[in-house]
Amino acid sequence: MEEYVDPAKEREEQLKLLQSYIGESEDHMRKRDYQRALESYNLALEIEPADKNCLVARSKCHLQLGNADEALRDAEASLEEDKEYHKGLYQKAEALYQKGDFEMALVFYHRGNKLRPELQEFRLGIQKAQEAIDNSVGDPSKVRLETKGDLSFFNKQDEKKNKKKAPMGYSKPMTRQQDLKQNKRQKKPEKSDKEKEITKQLLGELYADKVYLDKLLRDEDLTNADTDSGNRIYDLVNQGIEYLDTRTEFWRQQKPMYARKREKDEARGQREKSSKKPHDPAKYVLKNLEEIDAALADGRPKDALKQAQRTMKTVDSWKDDEVQDKNDFVANLNSCIGNAYLDLGDMKKSEDYHKKDLTISKDNNSDDGRSRALDNLGRVYARIGKFDLAVEHWKEKLPLVKSPLEATWLYHEIGRCHLELGNHQEARDFGEKSLEAAREAEDNVWQLNASVLIAQSEVKLGDLQDAIESFERALEMAKVQGDEPAQKAISKALEELNQKIVQGIKDGQIKDEEEDKKDEDKKDEDKKEDDDEGPHTYIVHVKTGSKMTAGTDANVLVTLYGEDGDSGERKLDNNGNNFERNNDDDFKFKAPHLGKLTKVRIGHDNSGAGAAWYLDKVVVVDGSDMAHYEFDCDRWLADDEDDKQIVRELECTKVVTKEES
């Protein structure tokens, strides 16, 4: 009899394996080991063949490895269920561009830009695709007719006019090999030295291969047309040369900055590159902005910063009256530098550069620039815990919003900040606005995010029944989207809320009565401790960190350890709204004298919708001699952060006696 396998457990194991493969792939991508990343993504897609994020990621690997056809297939597969999946649209456009199908690439860049106008990658894609099309077609004003190239058609016309009658009699017919030789092996015109130099620049290391293949093609003994082996070798060599010629033409169109010399530059003569202004400053800046954006997306902020600073130096050297829209270029580069510093964790410099972007954009009356700068400044302030400033800047951005999708994430971020500030009603209101905008945009992911924000706000407001309805709505969305981590977190929150409500009904008490009972129980507990546990009072100061979502709703427990024993586990509760972000909370209890304190054990029970907790430090004051014992932490206590521990033992890092204080 076969052993029964629980489908749910088997599915859970598969998902763990899937996340493992994805983690390996992302690590290989960061190291630019694209072949190994591709192998890991192949394994992940065997588990989830329709995972659109994996398909897009594998498409990126194929592009990096030069396989544009496979990249296009994966990109199209990611769009099968959701034709408006913006990452799939962008990857399809990139694959088409790599294949040299610039017109279709432009179509999909435009389609993505229409759906997600706030994303710079689509705007840059439109620019480069249009440039490639222009370079392929060329400027008619610069086209000159010359008497070179293949003029065989005109020669044949002349031959028809002057054709003499064929002589009578027998003439020996050509053999098949001779006929093929004449038809297939026409010599290609010799390239000029200038053309050879351009080809060398475009092909790079492949140029040596082209020279070798050309040499083989000229070896008449090796490619003898009178032998089958000679014809096969000739065909193979010719195919290689044609492939390299195709790549040369592709890169000639894609990278015209060094593939073509402008007539104007030739007229001006040779000058130092360092002092030379590009023929088209806008294309020069956009090309650099695209590369900077790609470096940031690939997790290379240092590279992005260096390139942005170099480009800024070049742009600064241009005269204002020579370059149109110079200030716009400078504003964009300030934004890029600010984002690079943000990723590097230098918040002060990031703030400074985004402020420069905002000032220039306001002076130029650029709504796009203002919107960009206000958005980035809001992100900086949210990262450093200045949620009031983040709200201020994001609210200023609201009138500049261009689409419902942009509005939904902006409302959501403002609501998250209000939740951190303790403005729970405002958080709920902005959550409702985010949900409304997400419905208008028909974006399921943001509908889920907004519903969770509403539910969390309702928990804080004490509207537990409303919170359950919001969480249930969010759970259904998570199931439809197949977001299993979200399903798990929401189900856990629902279970805890239902337990609270059911317990209240059983006891026949309303919320206020429950709180009163807790107060009485706490008083009895304190009295028992006073009677039974000794005369020594310990005051525990708990400092919660300032990181985003640092606060916790879970029950916090602590044990003090000294040279003469321990206090036993105690729940820290003073009937206040404790353990909120950046808060200092004080708790007092009695215990036997423990002597000199050596460590504390502190943690939580992982209950509540927001259990994750960032603890800064604990300070314990011995009431008998007023000695202060400090225990530094500065880490997460969470099952989804850091090392995933929710309980930590902290050694004493500092002691301050009454005399020293």
C-alpha positions as CSV (number, residue, x, y, z in Angstrom):
1,M,0.0,0.0,0.0
2,E,1.4,3.4,-1.0
3,E,2.2,5.8,1.7
4,Y,-0.3,8.7,1.9
5,V,1.2,12.1,1.0
6,D,-0.5,15.2,2.3
7,P,-1.0,17.5,-0.8
8,A,-0.8,20.6,1.3
9,K,2.5,19.6,2.9
10,E,3.9,18.5,-0.5
11,R,2.9,21.9,-1.9
12,E,4.5,23.7,1.0
13,E,7.8,21.8,0.3
14,Q,7.6,22.6,-3.4
15,L,7.2,26.3,-2.6
16,K,10.2,26.2,-0.2
17,L,12.3,24.6,-2.9
18,L,11.0,27.2,-5.4
19,Q,12.1,30.1,-3.2
20,S,15.5,28.4,-2.7
21,Y,16.0,28.2,-6.5
22,I,14.9,31.8,-7.0
23,G,17.3,33.0,-4.2
24,E,20.2,31.1,-5.9
25,S,19.3,32.7,-9.2
26,E,19.2,36.2,-7.8
27,D,22.5,35.7,-6.2
28,H,24.1,34.5,-9.5
29,M,22.5,37.5,-11.3
30,R,24.1,39.9,-8.8
31,K,27.5,38.2,-9.5
32,R,26.7,38.4,-13.2
33,D,27.0,34.6,-13.6
34,Y,24.1,34.5,-16.0
35,Q,24.6,30.9,-17.1
36,R,24.3,29.5,-13.6
37,A,21.4,31.9,-12.9
38,L,19.6,30.5,-16.0
39,E,20.1,27.0,-14.7
40,S,18.5,27.8,-11.4
41,Y,15.6,29.6,-13.0
42,N,15.0,26.5,-15.2
43,L,14.7,24.5,-12.0
44,A,12.3,27.0,-10.5
45,L,10.1,27.0,-13.6
46,E,9.8,23.3,-13.5
47,I,8.0,23.7,-10.2
48,E,5.9,26.8,-11.3
49,P,5.9,26.9,-15.1
50,A,3.6,29.9,-15.2
51,D,5.4,32.1,-12.6
52,K,5.6,35.4,-14.5
53,N,8.3,36.9,-12.3
54,C,10.5,33.9,-13.0
55,L,9.8,34.0,-16.7
56,V,10.8,37.6,-16.9
57,A,14.0,37.0,-14.9
58,R,14.9,34.0,-17.1
59,S,14.3,36.3,-20.1
60,K,16.8,38.7,-18.7
61,C,19.4,35.9,-18.4
62,H,18.8,34.9,-22.0
63,L,19.4,38.5,-23.2
64,Q,22.6,38.7,-21.2
65,L,23.8,35.5,-22.9
66,G,22.9,36.9,-26.3
67,N,19.9,34.6,-27.0
68,A,17.2,37.1,-28.0
69,D,14.8,34.5,-29.4
70,E,14.6,32.6,-26.1
71,A,14.3,35.9,-24.2
72,L,11.3,36.9,-26.4
73,R,9.6,33.5,-25.8
74,D,9.9,33.8,-22.0
75,A,8.6,37.4,-22.2
76,E,5.6,36.5,-24.2
77,A,4.9,33.5,-21.9
78,S,4.8,36.0,-18.9
79,L,2.1,37.9,-20.7
80,E,-0.2,35.0,-21.4
81,E,-2.5,35.4,-18.4
82,D,-2.0,39.2,-17.9
83,K,-1.5,41.2,-21.1
84,E,-0.8,44.3,-19.0
85,Y,1.9,42.9,-16.9
86,H,4.4,45.8,-17.1
87,K,7.5,43.8,-16.4
88,G,6.6,41.4,-19.2
89,L,5.9,44.2,-21.6
90,Y,9.2,45.8,-20.9
91,Q,11.1,42.5,-21.3
92,K,9.3,41.8,-24.6
93,A,10.3,45.3,-25.9
94,E,13.9,44.7,-24.8
95,A,14.1,41.3,-26.6
96,L,12.6,42.8,-29.8
97,Y,15.1,45.6,-29.6
98,Q,18.0,43.1,-29.2
99,K,16.7,41.2,-32.2
100,G,16.8,44.4,-34.2
101,D,13.0,44.7,-34.6
102,F,13.0,48.3,-33.5
103,E,9.5,49.2,-34.7
104,M,7.8,46.5,-32.7
105,A,10.0,47.2,-29.7
106,L,8.8,50.8,-29.9
107,V,5.2,49.6,-29.9
108,F,5.7,47.7,-26.6
109,Y,7.7,50.5,-25.0
110,H,4.8,52.8,-25.7
111,R,2.3,50.3,-24.4
112,G,4.2,49.9,-21.1
113,N,4.6,53.7,-20.8
114,K,0.8,54.1,-21.2
115,L,0.2,51.7,-18.4
116,R,3.0,52.8,-16.1
117,P,3.9,56.4,-17.0
118,E,5.8,56.9,-13.7
119,L,8.5,54.3,-14.8
120,Q,11.5,55.9,-16.4
121,E,12.6,52.7,-18.1
122,F,9.7,52.9,-20.7
123,R,10.5,56.5,-21.5
124,L,14.1,55.7,-22.1
125,G,13.1,52.6,-24.2
126,I,11.0,54.8,-26.4
127,Q,13.9,57.2,-26.9
128,K,16.5,54.5,-27.8
129,A,14.1,52.6,-30.1
130,Q,13.2,55.8,-32.0
131,E,16.8,56.7,-32.3
132,A,17.6,53.2,-33.7
133,I,14.8,53.5,-36.2
134,D,16.0,57.0,-37.3
135,N,19.5,55.6,-37.7
136,S,18.3,52.7,-39.7
137,V,16.2,54.8,-42.1
138,G,18.7,57.7,-42.1
139,D,18.2,61.4,-42.8
140,P,17.1,62.0,-46.4
141,S,18.9,65.3,-46.5
142,K,22.3,63.5,-46.1
143,V,21.8,60.8,-48.7
144,R,24.1,61.1,-51.7
145,L,23.9,59.0,-54.9
146,E,27.3,57.6,-55.7
147,T,28.6,55.4,-58.6
148,K,29.7,52.5,-56.4
149,G,28.2,49.2,-55.1
150,D,26.3,46.7,-57.2
151,L,25.4,48.3,-60.6
152,S,24.9,44.9,-62.3
153,F,21.3,45.7,-63.1
154,F,22.2,48.7,-65.2
155,N,25.0,46.8,-66.8
156,K,22.6,44.0,-67.9
157,Q,20.3,46.7,-69.4
158,D,23.2,48.0,-71.5
159,E,24.1,44.4,-72.5
160,K,20.5,43.9,-73.8
161,K,20.8,47.1,-75.9
162,N,24.2,46.1,-77.4
163,K,23.8,42.4,-77.4
164,K,25.2,40.8,-80.5
165,K,23.8,37.7,-82.1
166,A,25.3,34.5,-80.8
167,P,27.7,32.7,-83.2
168,M,26.4,29.6,-84.9
169,G,27.8,26.3,-84.1
170,Y,28.6,24.1,-81.0
171,S,29.8,25.6,-77.7
172,K,30.8,23.4,-74.7
173,P,28.3,23.6,-71.9
174,M,29.5,24.5,-68.3
175,T,29.6,21.8,-65.6
176,R,27.3,22.1,-62.6
177,Q,30.2,22.9,-60.3
178,Q,31.4,25.7,-62.7
179,D,27.8,27.0,-62.8
180,L,27.5,27.1,-59.0
181,K,30.9,28.7,-58.7
182,Q,29.9,31.5,-61.0
183,N,26.5,32.0,-59.4
184,K,27.5,31.6,-55.7
185,R,31.0,32.8,-55.4
186,Q,31.0,36.3,-56.6
187,K,33.6,38.4,-54.9
188,K,32.4,40.9,-52.4
189,P,33.8,44.5,-53.0
190,E,36.8,45.3,-50.9
191,K,36.1,47.5,-47.9
192,S,37.9,50.8,-47.4
193,D,40.3,51.3,-44.5
194,K,37.8,53.5,-42.8
195,E,35.0,50.9,-43.1
196,K,37.4,48.2,-41.7
197,E,38.2,50.5,-38.7
198,I,34.5,51.0,-38.0
199,T,33.8,47.3,-38.2
200,K,36.7,46.6,-35.9
201,Q,35.2,49.0,-33.3
202,L,31.8,47.5,-33.6
203,L,32.8,43.8,-33.4
204,G,35.4,44.2,-30.7
205,E,37.0,40.8,-29.9
206,L,34.9,39.2,-32.7
207,Y,36.9,41.2,-35.3
208,A,39.8,38.7,-35.1
209,D,37.3,35.9,-36.0
210,K,36.1,37.8,-39.0
211,V,39.7,38.3,-40.2
212,Y,40.3,34.6,-39.9
213,L,37.1,33.7,-41.7
214,D,37.9,36.1,-44.6
215,K,41.4,34.4,-44.8
216,L,39.8,31.0,-45.0
217,L,37.4,32.2,-47.7
218,R,40.3,33.3,-49.9
219,D,42.1,29.9,-49.6
220,E,41.2,28.3,-52.9
221,D,42.7,24.9,-52.0
222,L,40.5,24.6,-48.9
223,T,37.3,25.9,-50.6
224,N,37.8,24.2,-53.9
225,A,34.5,24.5,-55.8
226,D,35.1,21.3,-57.7
227,T,34.9,19.2,-54.5
228,D,31.9,18.5,-52.1
229,S,34.1,19.2,-49.1
230,G,35.3,22.5,-50.5
231,N,31.7,23.6,-51.1
232,R,30.7,22.6,-47.6
233,I,33.6,24.5,-46.1
234,Y,32.8,27.5,-48.2
235,D,29.2,27.5,-47.1
236,L,30.1,27.2,-43.4
237,V,32.7,30.0,-43.6
238,N,30.3,32.2,-45.6
239,Q,27.5,31.7,-43.0
240,G,29.9,32.8,-40.2
241,I,30.9,35.9,-42.2
242,E,27.3,36.8,-42.9
243,Y,26.4,36.4,-39.2
244,L,29.2,38.8,-38.2
245,D,28.1,41.3,-40.9
246,T,24.5,41.1,-39.6
247,R,25.8,41.9,-36.0
248,T,27.9,44.7,-37.4
249,E,24.9,46.3,-39.0
250,F,22.8,45.9,-35.9
251,W,25.4,47.6,-33.7
252,R,25.9,50.3,-36.3
253,Q,22.2,51.1,-35.9
254,Q,22.1,50.7,-32.1
255,K,25.3,52.6,-31.2
256,P,25.6,55.4,-33.7
257,M,27.7,57.6,-31.3
258,Y,30.9,55.8,-32.3
259,A,29.7,53.9,-35.4
260,R,29.2,56.9,-37.5
261,K,31.1,60.2,-37.9
262,R,29.1,63.2,-38.6
263,E,29.9,65.4,-41.6
264,K,29.9,68.4,-39.3
265,D,32.6,66.8,-37.1
266,E,34.7,66.1,-40.1
267,A,34.4,69.7,-41.2
268,R,35.5,70.9,-37.8
269,G,38.5,68.7,-37.8
270,Q,40.0,66.6,-35.1
271,R,39.6,67.9,-31.5
272,E,40.2,66.5,-28.1
273,K,37.4,64.2,-26.9
274,S,37.4,65.7,-23.5
275,S,36.4,69.1,-24.8
276,K,34.0,67.9,-27.5
277,K,30.3,68.5,-27.0
278,P,28.1,65.6,-28.4
279,H,26.4,66.3,-31.7
280,D,23.0,65.7,-30.0
281,P,23.2,66.5,-26.2
282,A,19.7,65.1,-25.5
283,K,20.7,61.7,-26.9
284,Y,23.9,61.7,-25.0
285,V,22.2,62.4,-21.7
286,L,19.3,60.0,-22.3
287,K,21.8,57.2,-23.2
288,N,23.7,57.8,-19.9
289,L,20.4,58.1,-17.9
290,E,19.4,54.7,-19.3
291,E,22.7,53.1,-18.2
292,I,22.5,54.7,-14.8
293,D,19.0,53.5,-14.3
294,A,20.0,50.0,-15.4
295,A,22.9,50.0,-12.9
296,L,20.5,51.0,-10.1
297,A,18.0,48.2,-11.1
298,D,20.9,45.7,-11.1
299,G,21.9,46.6,-7.6
300,R,25.1,48.5,-8.6
301,P,24.6,51.9,-6.9
302,K,28.3,52.6,-6.8
303,D,28.6,52.2,-10.6
304,A,25.5,54.3,-11.1
305,L,26.8,57.1,-8.9
306,K,30.2,57.2,-10.7
307,Q,28.5,57.4,-14.1
308,A,26.0,60.1,-13.0
309,Q,28.8,62.2,-11.5
310,R,30.9,61.9,-14.8
311,T,27.8,62.8,-16.9
312,M,27.0,65.8,-14.6
313,K,30.6,67.1,-15.0
314,T,30.3,66.9,-18.8
315,V,26.9,68.6,-18.8
316,D,28.1,71.4,-16.4
317,S,30.9,72.1,-19.0
318,W,28.4,73.0,-21.7
319,K,27.4,76.6,-22.1
320,D,23.7,77.5,-21.3
321,D,23.2,79.2,-24.6
322,E,24.6,76.3,-26.6
323,V,22.4,73.5,-25.1
324,Q,18.7,73.6,-25.0
325,D,17.1,72.3,-21.8
326,K,20.4,72.0,-19.9
327,N,18.6,72.6,-16.6
328,D,16.4,69.7,-17.2
329,F,19.4,67.5,-17.8
330,V,21.0,68.7,-14.6
331,A,17.8,68.1,-12.6
332,N,17.5,64.5,-13.9
333,L,21.1,63.8,-13.0
334,N,20.6,65.2,-9.5
335,S,17.7,62.8,-9.1
336,C,19.9,59.9,-10.3
337,I,22.7,60.8,-7.8
338,G,20.2,61.1,-5.0
339,N,18.8,57.7,-5.8
340,A,22.3,56.2,-5.8
341,Y,23.1,57.7,-2.4
342,L,19.7,56.4,-1.2
343,D,20.6,52.8,-2.2
344,L,24.1,53.3,-0.6
345,G,22.4,54.3,2.7
346,D,23.7,57.9,2.7
347,M,20.4,59.6,3.5
348,K,21.8,63.1,4.0
349,K,23.4,63.3,0.6
350,S,20.4,61.7,-1.0
351,E,18.2,64.4,0.6
352,D,20.5,67.2,-0.6
353,Y,20.5,66.0,-4.2
354,H,16.8,65.5,-4.4
355,K,16.3,69.0,-2.9
356,K,18.4,70.3,-5.8
357,D,16.2,68.5,-8.3
358,L,13.1,70.0,-6.7
359,T,14.5,73.5,-6.7
360,I,15.6,73.3,-10.4
361,S,12.3,71.8,-11.4
362,K,10.3,74.5,-9.6
363,D,12.4,77.2,-11.3
364,N,11.7,75.6,-14.7
365,N,8.0,75.1,-14.0
366,S,8.5,71.4,-14.8
367,D,5.6,69.4,-13.3
368,D,7.3,66.1,-14.2
369,G,10.5,67.2,-12.4
370,R,8.6,68.4,-9.3
371,S,6.6,65.1,-9.2
372,R,9.8,63.1,-9.4
373,A,11.7,65.1,-6.7
374,L,8.7,65.1,-4.3
375,D,8.3,61.4,-4.7
376,N,12.0,60.7,-4.0
377,L,12.2,63.1,-1.0
378,G,9.2,61.3,0.5
379,R,11.0,58.0,0.2
380,V,14.1,59.4,1.9
381,Y,12.1,60.8,4.8
382,A,10.1,57.5,5.2
383,R,13.4,55.6,5.3
384,I,14.8,57.7,8.1
385,G,11.6,57.7,10.1
386,K,10.6,61.3,9.4
387,F,7.1,60.2,8.5
388,D,5.5,63.7,8.9
389,L,7.9,65.1,6.3
390,A,7.2,62.2,4.0
391,V,3.5,62.8,4.2
392,E,4.0,66.5,3.6
393,H,6.0,66.0,0.4
394,W,3.8,63.2,-0.9
395,K,0.6,65.3,-0.4
396,E,2.3,68.1,-2.4
397,K,2.8,65.5,-5.2
398,L,-0.9,64.4,-5.2
399,P,-2.1,67.2,-7.7
400,L,0.6,66.1,-10.1
401,V,-0.5,62.4,-10.3
402,K,-1.2,61.3,-13.9
403,S,-2.8,57.9,-13.5
404,P,-5.0,55.9,-11.1
405,L,-2.1,53.5,-10.7
406,E,0.2,56.2,-9.6
407,A,-2.4,57.5,-7.2
408,T,-3.0,54.2,-5.6
409,W,0.6,53.6,-4.4
410,L,0.9,57.3,-3.4
411,Y,-2.2,57.1,-1.2
412,H,-1.0,53.8,0.2
413,E,2.4,55.2,1.2
414,I,0.8,58.2,2.9
415,G,-1.5,55.9,4.8
416,R,1.4,53.7,5.9
417,C,3.1,56.9,7.3
418,H,0.0,57.9,9.2
419,L,-0.2,54.4,10.7
420,E,3.4,54.8,11.9
421,L,2.6,58.2,13.3
422,G,-0.4,56.8,15.3
423,N,-2.9,58.7,13.1
424,H,-5.0,55.6,12.7
425,Q,-8.2,57.3,11.3
426,E,-6.1,59.1,8.6
427,A,-4.4,55.8,7.8
428,R,-7.7,54.2,7.2
429,D,-9.0,57.1,5.1
430,F,-5.9,57.0,2.8
431,G,-6.2,53.2,2.6
432,E,-9.8,53.6,1.3
433,K,-8.6,56.2,-1.3
434,S,-5.8,53.8,-2.3
435,L,-8.4,51.0,-2.7
436,E,-10.7,53.1,-4.8
437,A,-7.8,54.2,-7.1
438,A,-6.6,50.6,-7.4
439,R,-10.1,49.5,-8.5
440,E,-10.1,52.3,-11.1
441,A,-6.7,51.1,-12.4
442,E,-7.9,47.5,-12.3
443,D,-4.7,46.5,-10.4
444,N,-5.3,43.5,-8.2
445,V,-2.0,43.7,-6.4
446,W,-2.6,47.2,-5.1
447,Q,-6.2,46.3,-4.2
448,L,-4.7,43.7,-1.9
449,N,-2.1,46.1,-0.4
450,A,-4.8,48.8,0.2
451,S,-7.2,46.2,1.9
452,V,-4.4,45.1,4.3
453,L,-3.7,48.7,5.2
454,I,-7.3,49.4,5.9
455,A,-7.5,46.3,8.1
456,Q,-4.4,47.2,10.1
457,S,-5.8,50.7,10.7
458,E,-9.1,49.2,11.9
459,V,-7.3,47.0,14.3
460,K,-5.5,50.0,15.8
461,L,-8.9,51.8,16.0
462,G,-10.4,48.9,17.8
463,D,-12.9,48.2,15.1
464,L,-12.3,44.5,15.2
465,Q,-15.3,43.3,13.3
466,D,-14.6,45.8,10.4
467,A,-10.9,44.6,10.5
468,I,-12.0,41.0,10.0
469,E,-14.1,41.9,7.0
470,S,-11.2,43.8,5.5
471,F,-8.8,41.0,6.2
472,E,-11.2,38.5,4.7
473,R,-11.5,40.6,1.5
474,A,-7.7,40.8,1.3
475,L,-7.5,37.0,1.8
476,E,-9.7,36.3,-1.1
477,M,-7.6,38.6,-3.3
478,A,-4.4,36.8,-2.1
479,K,-5.9,33.5,-3.1
480,V,-6.9,34.7,-6.5
481,Q,-3.4,36.1,-7.1
482,G,-1.7,32.9,-5.7
483,D,0.3,35.0,-3.2
484,E,0.9,32.3,-0.6
485,P,3.0,34.4,1.9
486,A,0.2,37.0,2.0
487,Q,-2.4,34.2,2.5
488,K,-0.4,32.9,5.5
489,A,0.1,36.3,7.2
490,I,-3.6,37.3,6.7
491,S,-4.9,34.0,7.9
492,K,-2.8,34.3,11.0
493,A,-4.2,37.8,11.7
494,L,-7.8,36.7,11.1
495,E,-7.4,33.8,13.5
496,E,-6.1,36.0,16.3
497,L,-8.9,38.6,15.7
498,N,-11.6,36.0,15.7
499,Q,-10.3,34.5,18.9
500,K,-10.5,37.9,20.6
501,I,-14.1,38.5,19.4
502,V,-15.3,35.0,20.4
503,Q,-13.7,35.3,23.8
504,G,-15.5,38.6,24.3
505,I,-18.9,37.1,23.4
506,K,-18.3,34.1,25.7
507,D,-17.5,36.3,28.6
508,G,-20.5,38.6,27.8
509,Q,-18.3,41.6,28.2
510,I,-17.7,44.6,25.9
511,K,-14.2,45.9,25.2
512,D,-14.2,48.4,28.0
513,E,-15.1,45.7,30.6
514,E,-12.3,43.6,29.3
515,E,-9.9,46.4,29.8
516,D,-11.2,46.9,33.3
517,K,-10.6,43.3,34.1
518,K,-7.1,43.5,32.8
519,D,-6.5,46.4,35.1
520,E,-7.8,44.5,38.1
521,D,-5.8,41.4,37.2
522,K,-2.7,43.5,36.8
523,K,-3.2,45.1,40.2
524,D,-3.7,41.7,41.8
525,E,-0.6,40.5,40.1
526,D,1.4,43.5,41.3
527,K,0.1,43.0,44.8
528,K,1.0,39.3,44.8
529,E,4.5,40.2,43.6
530,D,4.8,42.8,46.4
531,D,3.7,40.2,49.0
532,D,5.5,37.1,47.8
533,E,8.5,38.1,45.6
534,G,10.5,40.4,47.7
535,P,11.0,44.1,48.4
536,H,13.2,44.9,45.5
537,T,11.7,47.0,42.6
538,Y,13.1,46.9,39.1
539,I,12.2,49.5,36.5
540,V,12.6,48.3,32.9
541,H,13.0,51.0,30.2
542,V,12.4,49.6,26.6
543,K,13.4,51.7,23.6
544,T,11.8,50.7,20.3
545,G,13.9,51.6,17.2
546,S,13.0,54.2,14.6
547,K,13.0,52.0,11.5
548,M,9.9,51.8,9.3
549,T,7.3,49.4,10.9
550,A,9.6,49.0,14.0
551,G,6.7,48.8,16.5
552,T,5.0,45.6,17.5
553,D,1.5,44.5,18.6
554,A,2.7,41.3,20.1
555,N,3.0,40.5,23.9
556,V,6.5,41.2,25.1
557,L,8.1,39.1,27.8
558,V,11.4,39.7,29.8
559,T,13.5,37.8,32.3
560,L,16.3,39.5,34.3
561,Y,19.4,37.6,35.3
562,G,21.8,38.5,38.1
563,E,24.6,37.0,40.1
564,D,22.1,35.8,42.7
565,G,19.4,34.4,40.4
566,D,16.7,35.4,37.9
567,S,13.3,37.2,38.0
568,G,11.4,34.6,36.1
569,E,9.6,35.5,32.9
570,R,7.5,38.7,33.2
571,K,5.0,40.2,30.7
572,L,5.7,43.9,30.1
573,D,2.3,45.7,30.2
574,N,1.3,49.0,31.7
575,N,-2.1,49.4,29.9
576,G,-0.6,51.9,27.5
577,N,0.0,51.7,23.7
578,N,3.4,50.3,24.1
579,F,6.3,49.3,21.8
580,E,5.4,51.8,19.0
581,R,8.1,53.0,16.6
582,N,10.6,55.3,18.3
583,N,8.9,55.0,21.7
584,D,10.3,54.8,25.2
585,D,8.2,52.6,27.5
586,D,8.6,52.1,31.3
587,F,7.5,49.1,33.3
588,K,7.9,48.3,37.0
589,F,7.8,45.0,38.9
590,K,9.1,43.6,42.2
591,A,11.4,40.6,42.5
592,P,13.8,39.0,44.9
593,H,17.2,40.8,45.0
594,L,19.2,39.5,42.0
595,G,22.5,41.1,42.8
596,K,24.5,42.6,40.0
597,L,22.6,42.1,36.7
598,T,24.4,40.3,33.9
599,K,21.9,39.8,31.1
600,V,18.3,40.0,30.1
601,R,16.2,37.6,27.9
602,I,13.6,39.5,26.0
603,G,11.2,38.5,23.2
604,H,7.6,38.4,22.1
605,D,4.9,35.7,21.3
606,N,4.6,36.7,17.6
607,S,0.9,37.5,18.0
608,G,-1.0,40.3,16.3
609,A,-1.1,41.6,12.8
610,G,2.2,43.5,13.1
611,A,4.4,41.3,15.3
612,A,7.8,42.1,13.9
613,W,9.7,44.4,16.4
614,Y,12.9,46.4,16.0
615,L,14.4,46.7,19.6
616,D,16.9,49.4,20.1
617,K,17.9,48.7,23.7
618,V,16.8,47.9,27.3
619,V,17.8,49.8,30.4
620,V,17.1,48.2,33.9
621,V,17.2,50.3,37.0
622,D,17.6,48.6,40.4
623,G,15.3,50.5,42.7
624,S,17.4,49.7,45.8
625,D,20.7,51.4,44.7
626,M,19.5,53.2,41.5
627,A,22.2,51.5,39.4
628,H,21.4,51.6,35.6
629,Y,22.2,48.5,33.6
630,E,22.2,49.0,29.8
631,F,21.6,46.1,27.3
632,D,22.1,47.1,23.6
633,C,20.2,45.2,20.9
634,D,19.7,47.3,17.7
635,R,18.2,44.3,15.8
636,W,14.9,42.8,14.6
637,L,12.9,40.3,16.6
638,A,10.9,38.9,13.8
639,D,10.3,35.6,12.0
640,D,10.7,37.3,8.6
641,E,13.7,39.7,9.3
642,D,17.4,39.4,10.2
643,D,18.1,35.9,11.5
644,K,14.3,35.2,12.1
645,Q,14.6,35.1,15.9
646,I,11.8,36.5,18.1
647,V,13.7,36.1,21.4
648,R,17.2,37.4,22.2
649,E,19.5,37.2,25.2
650,L,21.3,40.5,25.7
651,E,24.6,40.9,27.7
652,C,25.1,43.9,29.9
653,T,27.0,46.6,27.9
654,K,27.2,49.4,30.5
655,V,26.6,50.0,34.2
656,V,26.1,53.4,35.7
657,T,26.0,53.7,39.5
658,K,24.0,56.3,41.4
659,E,27.2,58.2,42.2
660,E,28.3,58.2,38.5
661,S,24.9,59.5,37.4
